[in-house]
Amino acid sequence: MGQVILIVEDEPRNLKLIWDLLEVSGYMVLEAIDGKQAVEIAKAEKPDLILMDLQLPVMDGFEATRILKADERTRDIPIVALTAYAMKGDEGKVRAVGFNGYIPKPIDTRGFLNKITEYLARQ
């Protein structure tokens, strides 16, 4: 069985692109469309990596990450921020919340899987 990655993304096209890239590379993929659902799935399934959009309905990616990093059952799961709002200083902000990294959108499909491999290797 491959490593399990939880994608937290509310935009269907982005979700499908990321899902397809991961699945074709042999990863098992879980999905959530809001932060609340992401917290529930992460606690139940304990994925190897979480790719978390920041702008989400119900609960944003910042709050979901704070909750997961505060819980001893999920605090060691690497969480990588995915966001279209890449501005100067954003990487520092996401790391301060507890994210382990940052991937800007739109996704660079050529480098995306290399980044995923890097984050999984750091565990």
Backbone atoms as SQL, in Angstrom:
CREATE TABLE atoms (id INTEGER PRIMARY KEY, chain TEXT, resi INTEGER, resn TEXT, atom TEXT, x REAL, y REAL, z REAL);
INSERT INTO atoms VALUES
  (1, 'A', 1, 'MET', 'N', 0.844, -1.193, 0.000),
  (2, 'A', 1, 'MET', 'CA', 0.000, 0.000, 0.000),
  (3, 'A', 1, 'MET', 'C', 0.879, 1.243, 0.000),
  (4, 'A', 2, 'GLY', 'N', 0.530, 2.242, -0.819),
  (5, 'A', 2, 'GLY', 'CA', 1.294, 3.469, -0.913),
  (6, 'A', 2, 'GLY', 'C', 1.048, 4.390, 0.263),
  (7, 'A', 3, 'GLN', 'N', 1.828, 5.442, 0.312),
  (8, 'A', 3, 'GLN', 'CA', 1.625, 6.433, 1.363),
  (9, 'A', 3, 'GLN', 'C', 0.300, 7.156, 1.131),
  (10, 'A', 4, 'VAL', 'N', -0.306, 7.617, 2.224),
  (11, 'A', 4, 'VAL', 'CA', -1.621, 8.245, 2.162),
  (12, 'A', 4, 'VAL', 'C', -1.480, 9.759, 2.287),
  (13, 'A', 5, 'ILE', 'N', -2.094, 10.471, 1.353),
  (14, 'A', 5, 'ILE', 'CA', -2.066, 11.929, 1.348),
  (15, 'A', 5, 'ILE', 'C', -3.495, 12.451, 1.377),
  (16, 'A', 6, 'LEU', 'N', -3.755, 13.352, 2.302),
  (17, 'A', 6, 'LEU', 'CA', -5.052, 14.019, 2.401),
  (18, 'A', 6, 'LEU', 'C', -4.957, 15.354, 1.684),
  (19, 'A', 7, 'ILE', 'N', -5.821, 15.546, 0.681),
  (20, 'A', 7, 'ILE', 'CA', -5.918, 16.817, -0.031),
  (21, 'A', 7, 'ILE', 'C', -7.106, 17.575, 0.551),
  (22, 'A', 8, 'VAL', 'N', -6.866, 18.807, 0.982),
  (23, 'A', 8, 'VAL', 'CA', -7.943, 19.652, 1.499),
  (24, 'A', 8, 'VAL', 'C', -8.073, 20.822, 0.538),
  (25, 'A', 9, 'GLU', 'N', -9.092, 20.754, -0.307),
  (26, 'A', 9, 'GLU', 'CA', -9.261, 21.716, -1.406),
  (27, 'A', 9, 'GLU', 'C', -10.736, 21.805, -1.759),
  (28, 'A', 10, 'ASP', 'N', -11.266, 23.022, -1.829),
  (29, 'A', 10, 'ASP', 'CA', -12.688, 23.199, -2.131),
  (30, 'A', 10, 'ASP', 'C', -12.956, 23.522, -3.599),
  (31, 'A', 11, 'GLU', 'N', -11.918, 23.736, -4.377),
  (32, 'A', 11, 'GLU', 'CA', -12.087, 24.049, -5.799),
  (33, 'A', 11, 'GLU', 'C', -11.964, 22.748, -6.594),
  (34, 'A', 12, 'PRO', 'N', -13.056, 22.296, -7.227),
  (35, 'A', 12, 'PRO', 'CA', -13.053, 20.981, -7.887),
  (36, 'A', 12, 'PRO', 'C', -11.937, 20.762, -8.912),
  (37, 'A', 13, 'ARG', 'N', -11.608, 21.761, -9.717),
  (38, 'A', 13, 'ARG', 'CA', -10.544, 21.566, -10.726),
  (39, 'A', 13, 'ARG', 'C', -9.186, 21.372, -10.074),
  (40, 'A', 14, 'ASN', 'N', -8.902, 22.164, -9.034),
  (41, 'A', 14, 'ASN', 'CA', -7.628, 21.995, -8.323),
  (42, 'A', 14, 'ASN', 'C', -7.565, 20.630, -7.645),
  (43, 'A', 15, 'LEU', 'N', -8.673, 20.233, -7.031),
  (44, 'A', 15, 'LEU', 'CA', -8.741, 18.938, -6.357),
  (45, 'A', 15, 'LEU', 'C', -8.463, 17.812, -7.343),
  (46, 'A', 16, 'LYS', 'N', -9.096, 17.850, -8.503),
  (47, 'A', 16, 'LYS', 'CA', -8.916, 16.799, -9.499),
  (48, 'A', 16, 'LYS', 'C', -7.478, 16.755, -10.009),
  (49, 'A', 17, 'LEU', 'N', -6.889, 17.909, -10.279),
  (50, 'A', 17, 'LEU', 'CA', -5.502, 17.961, -10.762),
  (51, 'A', 17, 'LEU', 'C', -4.554, 17.337, -9.737),
  (52, 'A', 18, 'ILE', 'N', -4.674, 17.759, -8.490),
  (53, 'A', 18, 'ILE', 'CA', -3.786, 17.246, -7.443),
  (54, 'A', 18, 'ILE', 'C', -4.024, 15.748, -7.228),
  (55, 'A', 19, 'TRP', 'N', -5.293, 15.370, -7.173),
  (56, 'A', 19, 'TRP', 'CA', -5.663, 13.951, -6.997),
  (57, 'A', 19, 'TRP', 'C', -5.019, 13.103, -8.092),
  (58, 'A', 20, 'ASP', 'N', -5.202, 13.529, -9.352),
  (59, 'A', 20, 'ASP', 'CA', -4.669, 12.761, -10.485),
  (60, 'A', 20, 'ASP', 'C', -3.147, 12.644, -10.435),
  (61, 'A', 21, 'LEU', 'N', -2.455, 13.741, -10.122),
  (62, 'A', 21, 'LEU', 'CA', -0.993, 13.712, -10.038),
  (63, 'A', 21, 'LEU', 'C', -0.519, 12.726, -8.971),
  (64, 'A', 22, 'LEU', 'N', -1.193, 12.737, -7.832),
  (65, 'A', 22, 'LEU', 'CA', -0.789, 11.853, -6.735),
  (66, 'A', 22, 'LEU', 'C', -1.138, 10.400, -7.017),
  (67, 'A', 23, 'GLU', 'N', -2.341, 10.178, -7.513),
  (68, 'A', 23, 'GLU', 'CA', -2.798, 8.805, -7.746),
  (69, 'A', 23, 'GLU', 'C', -1.943, 8.098, -8.806),
  (70, 'A', 24, 'VAL', 'N', -1.623, 8.792, -9.884),
  (71, 'A', 24, 'VAL', 'CA', -0.823, 8.188, -10.949),
  (72, 'A', 24, 'VAL', 'C', 0.591, 7.874, -10.455),
  (73, 'A', 25, 'SER', 'N', 1.014, 8.555, -9.377),
  (74, 'A', 25, 'SER', 'CA', 2.333, 8.317, -8.795),
  (75, 'A', 25, 'SER', 'C', 2.318, 7.265, -7.695),
  (76, 'A', 26, 'GLY', 'N', 1.150, 6.634, -7.476),
  (77, 'A', 26, 'GLY', 'CA', 1.069, 5.528, -6.537),
  (78, 'A', 26, 'GLY', 'C', 0.654, 5.872, -5.124),
  (79, 'A', 27, 'TYR', 'N', 0.284, 7.124, -4.889),
  (80, 'A', 27, 'TYR', 'CA', -0.166, 7.506, -3.551),
  (81, 'A', 27, 'TYR', 'C', -1.636, 7.150, -3.369),
  (82, 'A', 28, 'MET', 'N', -2.008, 6.815, -2.139),
  (83, 'A', 28, 'MET', 'CA', -3.410, 6.656, -1.775),
  (84, 'A', 28, 'MET', 'C', -3.898, 8.067, -1.434),
  (85, 'A', 29, 'VAL', 'N', -5.061, 8.455, -1.931),
  (86, 'A', 29, 'VAL', 'CA', -5.520, 9.826, -1.763),
  (87, 'A', 29, 'VAL', 'C', -6.845, 9.880, -1.012),
  (88, 'A', 30, 'LEU', 'N', -6.894, 10.781, -0.034),
  (89, 'A', 30, 'LEU', 'CA', -8.126, 11.111, 0.678),
  (90, 'A', 30, 'LEU', 'C', -8.431, 12.564, 0.353),
  (91, 'A', 31, 'GLU', 'N', -9.701, 12.954, 0.485),
  (92, 'A', 31, 'GLU', 'CA', -10.028, 14.351, 0.201),
  (93, 'A', 31, 'GLU', 'C', -10.990, 14.916, 1.229),
  (94, 'A', 32, 'ALA', 'N', -10.857, 16.234, 1.420),
  (95, 'A', 32, 'ALA', 'CA', -11.773, 17.000, 2.257),
  (96, 'A', 32, 'ALA', 'C', -11.997, 18.328, 1.548),
  (97, 'A', 33, 'ILE', 'N', -13.198, 18.883, 1.691),
  (98, 'A', 33, 'ILE', 'CA', -13.499, 20.138, 1.002),
  (99, 'A', 33, 'ILE', 'C', -13.603, 21.333, 1.940),
  (100, 'A', 34, 'ASP', 'N', -13.396, 21.102, 3.243),
  (101, 'A', 34, 'ASP', 'CA', -13.335, 22.210, 4.190),
  (102, 'A', 34, 'ASP', 'C', -12.448, 21.813, 5.362),
  (103, 'A', 35, 'GLY', 'N', -12.087, 22.795, 6.170),
  (104, 'A', 35, 'GLY', 'CA', -11.170, 22.543, 7.272),
  (105, 'A', 35, 'GLY', 'C', -11.724, 21.622, 8.341),
  (106, 'A', 36, 'LYS', 'N', -13.004, 21.736, 8.627),
  (107, 'A', 36, 'LYS', 'CA', -13.618, 20.880, 9.649),
  (108, 'A', 36, 'LYS', 'C', -13.545, 19.416, 9.228),
  (109, 'A', 37, 'GLN', 'N', -13.901, 19.161, 7.981),
  (110, 'A', 37, 'GLN', 'CA', -13.837, 17.797, 7.446),
  (111, 'A', 37, 'GLN', 'C', -12.388, 17.295, 7.448),
  (112, 'A', 38, 'ALA', 'N', -11.447, 18.171, 7.146),
  (113, 'A', 38, 'ALA', 'CA', -10.031, 17.791, 7.137),
  (114, 'A', 38, 'ALA', 'C', -9.576, 17.323, 8.515),
  (115, 'A', 39, 'VAL', 'N', -9.981, 18.052, 9.557),
  (116, 'A', 39, 'VAL', 'CA', -9.607, 17.679, 10.922),
  (117, 'A', 39, 'VAL', 'C', -10.175, 16.303, 11.261),
  (118, 'A', 40, 'GLU', 'N', -11.434, 16.077, 10.922),
  (119, 'A', 40, 'GLU', 'CA', -12.086, 14.795, 11.211),
  (120, 'A', 40, 'GLU', 'C', -11.391, 13.640, 10.488),
  (121, 'A', 41, 'ILE', 'N', -11.109, 13.824, 9.200),
  (122, 'A', 41, 'ILE', 'CA', -10.466, 12.772, 8.409),
  (123, 'A', 41, 'ILE', 'C', -9.039, 12.521, 8.904),
  (124, 'A', 42, 'ALA', 'N', -8.303, 13.584, 9.193),
  (125, 'A', 42, 'ALA', 'CA', -6.923, 13.425, 9.658),
  (126, 'A', 42, 'ALA', 'C', -6.870, 12.660, 10.975),
  (127, 'A', 43, 'LYS', 'N', -7.786, 12.952, 11.883),
  (128, 'A', 43, 'LYS', 'CA', -7.807, 12.247, 13.175),
  (129, 'A', 43, 'LYS', 'C', -8.182, 10.772, 12.993),
  (130, 'A', 44, 'ALA', 'N', -9.078, 10.497, 12.077),
  (131, 'A', 44, 'ALA', 'CA', -9.533, 9.115, 11.862),
  (132, 'A', 44, 'ALA', 'C', -8.539, 8.290, 11.041),
  (133, 'A', 45, 'GLU', 'N', -7.946, 8.883, 10.027),
  (134, 'A', 45, 'GLU', 'CA', -7.123, 8.137, 9.071),
  (135, 'A', 45, 'GLU', 'C', -5.615, 8.293, 9.255),
  (136, 'A', 46, 'LYS', 'N', -5.188, 9.338, 9.914),
  (137, 'A', 46, 'LYS', 'CA', -3.764, 9.634, 10.134),
  (138, 'A', 46, 'LYS', 'C', -2.935, 9.495, 8.850),
  (139, 'A', 47, 'PRO', 'N', -3.185, 10.376, 7.879),
  (140, 'A', 47, 'PRO', 'CA', -2.435, 10.306, 6.617),
  (141, 'A', 47, 'PRO', 'C', -0.951, 10.618, 6.826),
  (142, 'A', 48, 'ASP', 'N', -0.149, 10.276, 5.839),
  (143, 'A', 48, 'ASP', 'CA', 1.287, 10.537, 5.896),
  (144, 'A', 48, 'ASP', 'C', 1.615, 11.999, 5.609),
  (145, 'A', 49, 'LEU', 'N', 0.709, 12.695, 4.912),
  (146, 'A', 49, 'LEU', 'CA', 0.916, 14.088, 4.534),
  (147, 'A', 49, 'LEU', 'C', -0.444, 14.724, 4.295),
  (148, 'A', 50, 'ILE', 'N', -0.562, 16.021, 4.631),
  (149, 'A', 50, 'ILE', 'CA', -1.783, 16.776, 4.349),
  (150, 'A', 50, 'ILE', 'C', -1.410, 17.967, 3.483),
  (151, 'A', 51, 'LEU', 'N', -2.118, 18.125, 2.368),
  (152, 'A', 51, 'LEU', 'CA', -1.982, 19.293, 1.495),
  (153, 'A', 51, 'LEU', 'C', -3.201, 20.165, 1.767),
  (154, 'A', 52, 'MET', 'N', -3.007, 21.324, 2.393),
  (155, 'A', 52, 'MET', 'CA', -4.095, 22.127, 2.925),
  (156, 'A', 52, 'MET', 'C', -4.210, 23.474, 2.224),
  (157, 'A', 53, 'ASP', 'N', -5.335, 23.672, 1.544),
  (158, 'A', 53, 'ASP', 'CA', -5.645, 24.993, 1.018),
  (159, 'A', 53, 'ASP', 'C', -5.861, 25.922, 2.213),
  (160, 'A', 54, 'LEU', 'N', -5.617, 27.201, 2.043),
  (161, 'A', 54, 'LEU', 'CA', -5.803, 28.138, 3.148),
  (162, 'A', 54, 'LEU', 'C', -7.198, 28.750, 3.160),
  (163, 'A', 55, 'GLN', 'N', -7.711, 29.047, 1.995),
  (164, 'A', 55, 'GLN', 'CA', -9.037, 29.658, 1.865),
  (165, 'A', 55, 'GLN', 'C', -10.065, 28.548, 1.698),
  (166, 'A', 56, 'LEU', 'N', -10.733, 28.194, 2.799),
  (167, 'A', 56, 'LEU', 'CA', -11.690, 27.083, 2.787),
  (168, 'A', 56, 'LEU', 'C', -12.994, 27.507, 3.457),
  (169, 'A', 57, 'PRO', 'N', -14.108, 26.881, 3.064),
  (170, 'A', 57, 'PRO', 'CA', -15.363, 27.149, 3.767),
  (171, 'A', 57, 'PRO', 'C', -15.383, 26.452, 5.135),
  (172, 'A', 58, 'VAL', 'N', -16.319, 26.822, 5.967),
  (173, 'A', 58, 'VAL', 'CA', -16.566, 26.250, 7.297),
  (174, 'A', 58, 'VAL', 'C', -15.442, 26.591, 8.273),
  (175, 'A', 59, 'MET', 'N', -14.222, 26.135, 7.979),
  (176, 'A', 59, 'MET', 'CA', -13.038, 26.419, 8.797),
  (177, 'A', 59, 'MET', 'C', -11.859, 26.557, 7.850),
  (178, 'A', 60, 'ASP', 'N', -11.115, 27.669, 7.957),
  (179, 'A', 60, 'ASP', 'CA', -10.002, 27.861, 7.014),
  (180, 'A', 60, 'ASP', 'C', -8.814, 26.959, 7.359),
  (181, 'A', 61, 'GLY', 'N', -7.856, 26.918, 6.448),
  (182, 'A', 61, 'GLY', 'CA', -6.697, 26.047, 6.605),
  (183, 'A', 61, 'GLY', 'C', -5.821, 26.412, 7.791),
  (184, 'A', 62, 'PHE', 'N', -5.780, 27.705, 8.152),
  (185, 'A', 62, 'PHE', 'CA', -4.998, 28.118, 9.314),
  (186, 'A', 62, 'PHE', 'C', -5.560, 27.500, 10.593),
  (187, 'A', 63, 'GLU', 'N', -6.873, 27.616, 10.789),
  (188, 'A', 63, 'GLU', 'CA', -7.505, 27.088, 12.000),
  (189, 'A', 63, 'GLU', 'C', -7.414, 25.561, 12.041),
  (190, 'A', 64, 'ALA', 'N', -7.660, 24.911, 10.904),
  (191, 'A', 64, 'ALA', 'CA', -7.567, 23.450, 10.857),
  (192, 'A', 64, 'ALA', 'C', -6.161, 22.990, 11.232),
  (193, 'A', 65, 'THR', 'N', -5.148, 23.687, 10.736),
  (194, 'A', 65, 'THR', 'CA', -3.765, 23.330, 11.048),
  (195, 'A', 65, 'THR', 'C', -3.459, 23.546, 12.523),
  (196, 'A', 66, 'ARG', 'N', -3.924, 24.661, 13.083),
  (197, 'A', 66, 'ARG', 'CA', -3.727, 24.895, 14.527),
  (198, 'A', 66, 'ARG', 'C', -4.298, 23.735, 15.347),
  (199, 'A', 67, 'ILE', 'N', -5.496, 23.300, 14.994),
  (200, 'A', 67, 'ILE', 'CA', -6.153, 22.197, 15.719),
  (201, 'A', 67, 'ILE', 'C', -5.347, 20.905, 15.587),
  (202, 'A', 68, 'LEU', 'N', -4.930, 20.585, 14.360),
  (203, 'A', 68, 'LEU', 'CA', -4.188, 19.340, 14.130),
  (204, 'A', 68, 'LEU', 'C', -2.824, 19.349, 14.822),
  (205, 'A', 69, 'LYS', 'N', -2.152, 20.482, 14.824),
  (206, 'A', 69, 'LYS', 'CA', -0.831, 20.565, 15.452),
  (207, 'A', 69, 'LYS', 'C', -0.928, 20.579, 16.981),
  (208, 'A', 70, 'ALA', 'N', -2.091, 20.935, 17.517),
  (209, 'A', 70, 'ALA', 'CA', -2.281, 20.940, 18.971),
  (210, 'A', 70, 'ALA', 'C', -2.697, 19.570, 19.515),
  (211, 'A', 71, 'ASP', 'N', -3.068, 18.657, 18.633),
  (212, 'A', 71, 'ASP', 'CA', -3.557, 17.338, 19.034),
  (213, 'A', 71, 'ASP', 'C', -2.404, 16.331, 18.949),
  (214, 'A', 72, 'GLU', 'N', -2.120, 15.635, 20.048),
  (215, 'A', 72, 'GLU', 'CA', -0.985, 14.696, 20.046),
  (216, 'A', 72, 'GLU', 'C', -1.135, 13.580, 19.027),
  (217, 'A', 73, 'ARG', 'N', -2.363, 13.258, 18.631),
  (218, 'A', 73, 'ARG', 'CA', -2.576, 12.185, 17.641),
  (219, 'A', 73, 'ARG', 'C', -2.203, 12.610, 16.235),
  (220, 'A', 74, 'THR', 'N', -2.231, 13.919, 15.964),
  (221, 'A', 74, 'THR', 'CA', -2.003, 14.397, 14.586),
  (222, 'A', 74, 'THR', 'C', -0.864, 15.407, 14.461),
  (223, 'A', 75, 'ARG', 'N', -0.242, 15.790, 15.554),
  (224, 'A', 75, 'ARG', 'CA', 0.749, 16.880, 15.500),
  (225, 'A', 75, 'ARG', 'C', 1.974, 16.559, 14.640),
  (226, 'A', 76, 'ASP', 'N', 2.288, 15.279, 14.476),
  (227, 'A', 76, 'ASP', 'CA', 3.476, 14.917, 13.704),
  (228, 'A', 76, 'ASP', 'C', 3.207, 14.722, 12.209),
  (229, 'A', 77, 'ILE', 'N', 1.957, 14.848, 11.787),
  (230, 'A', 77, 'ILE', 'CA', 1.645, 14.733, 10.360),
  (231, 'A', 77, 'ILE', 'C', 2.112, 16.017, 9.673),
  (232, 'A', 78, 'PRO', 'N', 2.975, 15.913, 8.655),
  (233, 'A', 78, 'PRO', 'CA', 3.384, 17.124, 7.939),
  (234, 'A', 78, 'PRO', 'C', 2.183, 17.733, 7.209),
  (235, 'A', 79, 'ILE', 'N', 2.054, 19.052, 7.318),
  (236, 'A', 79, 'ILE', 'CA', 0.979, 19.772, 6.641),
  (237, 'A', 79, 'ILE', 'C', 1.621, 20.837, 5.760),
  (238, 'A', 80, 'VAL', 'N', 1.279, 20.802, 4.477),
  (239, 'A', 80, 'VAL', 'CA', 1.824, 21.741, 3.501),
  (240, 'A', 80, 'VAL', 'C', 0.697, 22.653, 3.024),
  (241, 'A', 81, 'ALA', 'N', 0.919, 23.952, 3.121),
  (242, 'A', 81, 'ALA', 'CA', -0.075, 24.932, 2.682),
  (243, 'A', 81, 'ALA', 'C', -0.094, 25.013, 1.162),
  (244, 'A', 82, 'LEU', 'N', -1.297, 25.064, 0.618),
  (245, 'A', 82, 'LEU', 'CA', -1.503, 25.304, -0.814),
  (246, 'A', 82, 'LEU', 'C', -2.314, 26.584, -0.929),
  (247, 'A', 83, 'THR', 'N', -1.781, 27.579, -1.620),
  (248, 'A', 83, 'THR', 'CA', -2.553, 28.804, -1.743),
  (249, 'A', 83, 'THR', 'C', -2.208, 29.580, -2.998),
  (250, 'A', 84, 'ALA', 'N', -3.210, 30.244, -3.521),
  (251, 'A', 84, 'ALA', 'CA', -3.022, 31.103, -4.690),
  (252, 'A', 84, 'ALA', 'C', -2.540, 32.482, -4.267),
  (253, 'A', 85, 'TYR', 'N', -2.631, 32.784, -2.994),
  (254, 'A', 85, 'TYR', 'CA', -2.276, 34.108, -2.503),
  (255, 'A', 85, 'TYR', 'C', -0.841, 34.132, -2.005),
  (256, 'A', 86, 'ALA', 'N', 0.093, 33.982, -2.932),
  (257, 'A', 86, 'ALA', 'CA', 1.513, 33.946, -2.574),
  (258, 'A', 86, 'ALA', 'C', 2.062, 35.368, -2.568),
  (259, 'A', 87, 'MET', 'N', 2.178, 35.926, -1.383),
  (260, 'A', 87, 'MET', 'CA', 2.739, 37.266, -1.240),
  (261, 'A', 87, 'MET', 'C', 3.979, 37.191, -0.374),
  (262, 'A', 88, 'LYS', 'N', 4.782, 38.225, -0.451),
  (263, 'A', 88, 'LYS', 'CA', 5.988, 38.266, 0.350),
  (264, 'A', 88, 'LYS', 'C', 5.617, 38.130, 1.826),
  (265, 'A', 89, 'GLY', 'N', 6.287, 37.251, 2.519),
  (266, 'A', 89, 'GLY', 'CA', 6.007, 37.051, 3.938),
  (267, 'A', 89, 'GLY', 'C', 5.022, 35.936, 4.225),
  (268, 'A', 90, 'ASP', 'N', 4.321, 35.431, 3.208),
  (269, 'A', 90, 'ASP', 'CA', 3.330, 34.375, 3.434),
  (270, 'A', 90, 'ASP', 'C', 3.962, 33.095, 3.960),
  (271, 'A', 91, 'GLU', 'N', 5.138, 32.739, 3.461),
  (272, 'A', 91, 'GLU', 'CA', 5.755, 31.490, 3.909),
  (273, 'A', 91, 'GLU', 'C', 6.056, 31.548, 5.399),
  (274, 'A', 92, 'GLY', 'N', 6.538, 32.689, 5.874),
  (275, 'A', 92, 'GLY', 'CA', 6.791, 32.844, 7.305),
  (276, 'A', 92, 'GLY', 'C', 5.514, 32.742, 8.113),
  (277, 'A', 93, 'LYS', 'N', 4.430, 33.303, 7.588),
  (278, 'A', 93, 'LYS', 'CA', 3.138, 33.259, 8.282),
  (279, 'A', 93, 'LYS', 'C', 2.614, 31.829, 8.391),
  (280, 'A', 94, 'VAL', 'N', 2.704, 31.061, 7.308),
  (281, 'A', 94, 'VAL', 'CA', 2.194, 29.687, 7.357),
  (282, 'A', 94, 'VAL', 'C', 3.067, 28.812, 8.255),
  (283, 'A', 95, 'ARG', 'N', 4.349, 29.047, 8.262),
  (284, 'A', 95, 'ARG', 'CA', 5.221, 28.265, 9.147),
  (285, 'A', 95, 'ARG', 'C', 4.952, 28.595, 10.617),
  (286, 'A', 96, 'ALA', 'N', 4.635, 29.852, 10.912),
  (287, 'A', 96, 'ALA', 'CA', 4.346, 30.253, 12.292),
  (288, 'A', 96, 'ALA', 'C', 3.095, 29.552, 12.833),
  (289, 'A', 97, 'VAL', 'N', 2.142, 29.250, 11.967),
  (290, 'A', 97, 'VAL', 'CA', 0.924, 28.556, 12.375),
  (291, 'A', 97, 'VAL', 'C', 1.184, 27.077, 12.618),
  (292, 'A', 98, 'GLY', 'N', 2.229, 26.525, 11.992),
  (293, 'A', 98, 'GLY', 'CA', 2.538, 25.109, 12.179),
  (294, 'A', 98, 'GLY', 'C', 2.657, 24.327, 10.887),
  (295, 'A', 99, 'PHE', 'N', 2.436, 24.985, 9.753),
  (296, 'A', 99, 'PHE', 'CA', 2.628, 24.302, 8.473),
  (297, 'A', 99, 'PHE', 'C', 4.094, 23.914, 8.321),
  (298, 'A', 100, 'ASN', 'N', 4.344, 22.787, 7.675),
  (299, 'A', 100, 'ASN', 'CA', 5.708, 22.323, 7.442),
  (300, 'A', 100, 'ASN', 'C', 6.285, 22.840, 6.137),
  (301, 'A', 101, 'GLY', 'N', 5.452, 23.438, 5.320),
  (302, 'A', 101, 'GLY', 'CA', 5.915, 23.963, 4.046),
  (303, 'A', 101, 'GLY', 'C', 4.802, 24.678, 3.321),
  (304, 'A', 102, 'TYR', 'N', 5.107, 25.050, 2.083),
  (305, 'A', 102, 'TYR', 'CA', 4.251, 25.954, 1.338),
  (306, 'A', 102, 'TYR', 'C', 4.420, 25.667, -0.157),
  (307, 'A', 103, 'ILE', 'N', 3.325, 25.438, -0.861),
  (308, 'A', 103, 'ILE', 'CA', 3.356, 25.259, -2.311),
  (309, 'A', 103, 'ILE', 'C', 2.363, 26.257, -2.909),
  (310, 'A', 104, 'PRO', 'N', 2.839, 27.203, -3.736),
  (311, 'A', 104, 'PRO', 'CA', 1.923, 28.175, -4.324),
  (312, 'A', 104, 'PRO', 'C', 1.097, 27.569, -5.459),
  (313, 'A', 105, 'LYS', 'N', -0.118, 28.101, -5.622),
  (314, 'A', 105, 'LYS', 'CA', -0.961, 27.736, -6.762),
  (315, 'A', 105, 'LYS', 'C', -0.895, 28.894, -7.745),
  (316, 'A', 106, 'PRO', 'N', -1.021, 28.665, -9.038),
  (317, 'A', 106, 'PRO', 'CA', -1.299, 27.364, -9.644),
  (318, 'A', 106, 'PRO', 'C', -0.125, 26.396, -9.459),
  (319, 'A', 107, 'ILE', 'N', -0.481, 25.124, -9.362),
  (320, 'A', 107, 'ILE', 'CA', 0.495, 24.059, -9.145),
  (321, 'A', 107, 'ILE', 'C', 1.402, 23.921, -10.365),
  (322, 'A', 108, 'ASP', 'N', 2.694, 23.883, -10.112),
  (323, 'A', 108, 'ASP', 'CA', 3.671, 23.583, -11.160),
  (324, 'A', 108, 'ASP', 'C', 3.743, 22.058, -11.250),
  (325, 'A', 109, 'THR', 'N', 3.047, 21.492, -12.224),
  (326, 'A', 109, 'THR', 'CA', 2.907, 20.042, -12.302),
  (327, 'A', 109, 'THR', 'C', 4.258, 19.333, -12.443),
  (328, 'A', 110, 'ARG', 'N', 5.249, 19.998, -13.035),
  (329, 'A', 110, 'ARG', 'CA', 6.552, 19.344, -13.205),
  (330, 'A', 110, 'ARG', 'C', 7.315, 19.220, -11.892),
  (331, 'A', 111, 'GLY', 'N', 7.202, 20.209, -11.022),
  (332, 'A', 111, 'GLY', 'CA', 7.944, 20.180, -9.770),
  (333, 'A', 111, 'GLY', 'C', 7.144, 19.700, -8.575),
  (334, 'A', 112, 'PHE', 'N', 5.825, 19.579, -8.752),
  (335, 'A', 112, 'PHE', 'CA', 4.931, 19.249, -7.643),
  (336, 'A', 112, 'PHE', 'C', 5.288, 17.926, -6.966),
  (337, 'A', 113, 'LEU', 'N', 5.431, 16.878, -7.742),
  (338, 'A', 113, 'LEU', 'CA', 5.700, 15.557, -7.164),
  (339, 'A', 113, 'LEU', 'C', 7.064, 15.492, -6.477),
  (340, 'A', 114, 'ASN', 'N', 8.029, 16.248, -6.981),
  (341, 'A', 114, 'ASN', 'CA', 9.332, 16.316, -6.307),
  (342, 'A', 114, 'ASN', 'C', 9.178, 16.927, -4.921),
  (343, 'A', 115, 'LYS', 'N', 8.357, 17.973, -4.820),
  (344, 'A', 115, 'LYS', 'CA', 8.115, 18.604, -3.519),
  (345, 'A', 115, 'LYS', 'C', 7.410, 17.640, -2.565),
  (346, 'A', 116, 'ILE', 'N', 6.450, 16.888, -3.085),
  (347, 'A', 116, 'ILE', 'CA', 5.727, 15.921, -2.251),
  (348, 'A', 116, 'ILE', 'C', 6.703, 14.876, -1.713),
  (349, 'A', 117, 'THR', 'N', 7.576, 14.376, -2.577),
  (350, 'A', 117, 'THR', 'CA', 8.583, 13.388, -2.170),
  (351, 'A', 117, 'THR', 'C', 9.487, 13.971, -1.075),
  (352, 'A', 118, 'GLU', 'N', 9.883, 15.228, -1.232),
  (353, 'A', 118, 'GLU', 'CA', 10.724, 15.878, -0.226),
  (354, 'A', 118, 'GLU', 'C', 10.030, 15.965, 1.126),
  (355, 'A', 119, 'TYR', 'N', 8.773, 16.385, 1.135),
  (356, 'A', 119, 'TYR', 'CA', 8.041, 16.525, 2.401),
  (357, 'A', 119, 'TYR', 'C', 7.832, 15.170, 3.078),
  (358, 'A', 120, 'LEU', 'N', 7.549, 14.149, 2.289),
  (359, 'A', 120, 'LEU', 'CA', 7.364, 12.810, 2.863),
  (360, 'A', 120, 'LEU', 'C', 8.684, 12.252, 3.414),
  (361, 'A', 121, 'ALA', 'N', 9.792, 12.597, 2.788),
  (362, 'A', 121, 'ALA', 'CA', 11.102, 12.087, 3.224),
  (363, 'A', 121, 'ALA', 'C', 11.528, 12.714, 4.546),
  (364, 'A', 122, 'ARG', 'N', 10.992, 13.868, 4.882),
  (365, 'A', 122, 'ARG', 'CA', 11.374, 14.581, 6.113),
  (366, 'A', 122, 'ARG', 'C', 10.737, 13.987, 7.361),
  (367, 'A', 123, 'GLN', 'N', 9.779, 13.098, 7.198),
  (368, 'A', 123, 'GLN', 'CA', 9.074, 12.544, 8.358),
  (369, 'A', 123, 'GLN', 'C', 10.012, 11.810, 9.283);
